[in-house]
Amino acid sequence: TDEDYVNTFASGEKISTVLALSDKPEKSEDSVITTFAIYDETNQLVSFSHDTMTWDSMWYHNYCEMDIPGIPANAGTYEVVILFNGSRIGSQKFEITA
């Protein structure tokens, strides 16, 4: 629901995102490198990290919940870009408040 969606967080607060597929994902034990790149409002890279998981372990039915690492502590507007094996799958702007 809309009440569950927020994009403003206090400094130090954990941020998660949920990805959804229209159908259940195909089964695969292939490794997936998930990359998180966070940019500030001047489009400067402020955080970059990755994690490796198997495709099957990432999904519950057709949902994938991920904690976003490397969240900046400084107040401001940011954008996280998420990639699977180097391919951009999406991005989301968010705000950090003091």
C-alpha positions as CSV (number, residue, x, y, z in Angstrom):
1,T,0.0,0.0,0.0
2,D,1.0,3.6,-0.3
3,E,1.4,3.9,3.4
4,D,4.2,1.3,3.3
5,Y,6.2,3.2,0.7
6,V,8.5,5.9,2.0
7,N,11.5,7.7,0.5
8,T,12.5,9.9,3.4
9,F,14.7,8.5,6.1
10,A,16.5,9.7,9.2
11,S,20.3,9.6,9.2
12,G,21.4,6.1,10.3
13,E,18.0,4.5,9.5
14,K,18.0,1.2,7.6
15,I,16.7,1.4,4.0
16,S,15.2,-1.6,2.2
17,T,13.6,-2.0,-1.2
18,V,11.3,-4.6,-2.7
19,L,11.5,-5.7,-6.3
20,A,8.5,-7.5,-7.9
21,L,8.2,-9.6,-11.0
22,S,4.9,-10.1,-12.7
23,D,5.3,-13.9,-12.6
24,K,7.4,-16.2,-10.4
25,P,11.0,-16.2,-11.4
26,E,12.4,-19.2,-13.2
27,K,14.5,-21.5,-10.9
28,S,18.2,-21.1,-11.1
29,E,21.2,-21.7,-8.9
30,D,23.3,-19.1,-10.9
31,S,25.2,-16.5,-8.9
32,V,24.0,-13.0,-9.3
33,I,26.2,-10.0,-8.4
34,T,23.9,-7.2,-7.1
35,T,25.6,-3.8,-7.3
36,F,24.3,-0.7,-5.4
37,A,25.6,2.7,-6.5
38,I,24.4,5.7,-4.6
39,Y,24.7,9.2,-6.2
40,D,24.1,12.6,-4.6
41,E,22.0,15.4,-6.1
42,T,25.1,16.6,-8.2
43,N,25.3,13.1,-9.7
44,Q,28.6,12.3,-7.8
45,L,29.1,8.7,-6.7
46,V,29.0,8.6,-2.9
47,S,28.7,4.9,-2.2
48,F,29.4,1.7,-4.2
49,S,29.0,-1.9,-3.0
50,H,28.0,-5.3,-4.2
51,D,26.8,-8.7,-2.9
52,T,26.6,-12.1,-4.5
53,M,23.7,-14.5,-4.0
54,T,22.1,-17.3,-6.0
55,W,19.1,-16.3,-8.0
56,D,16.8,-18.7,-6.2
57,S,17.8,-17.4,-2.7
58,M,17.0,-13.8,-3.7
59,W,13.3,-14.4,-4.4
60,Y,10.3,-15.3,-2.3
61,H,7.5,-16.0,-4.8
62,N,7.9,-13.0,-7.1
63,Y,9.4,-10.6,-4.6
64,C,13.0,-9.7,-3.7
65,E,13.6,-7.6,-0.6
66,M,17.0,-6.1,-0.3
67,D,18.6,-3.9,2.3
68,I,20.5,-1.0,0.7
69,P,24.1,-0.8,1.9
70,G,26.3,2.3,2.1
71,I,23.6,4.8,3.0
72,P,25.1,8.3,3.4
73,A,24.9,9.9,6.8
74,N,24.7,13.4,5.5
75,A,21.3,15.0,5.0
76,G,20.4,15.4,1.3
77,T,18.7,13.9,-1.7
78,Y,20.2,10.8,-3.3
79,E,19.5,8.1,-5.9
80,V,20.3,4.4,-5.6
81,V,20.9,2.5,-8.8
82,I,20.6,-1.3,-8.6
83,L,22.3,-3.6,-11.1
84,F,22.2,-7.4,-11.5
85,N,25.4,-8.8,-13.1
86,G,26.1,-5.3,-14.5
87,S,22.7,-4.6,-16.0
88,R,20.7,-1.8,-14.5
89,I,17.4,-3.1,-13.1
90,G,16.1,0.1,-11.6
91,S,16.7,3.2,-9.5
92,Q,15.0,5.1,-6.7
93,K,15.5,8.6,-5.3
94,F,15.4,9.1,-1.5
95,E,16.1,11.7,1.0
96,I,18.1,11.6,4.2
97,T,17.1,14.0,7.0
98,A,19.2,15.2,9.9
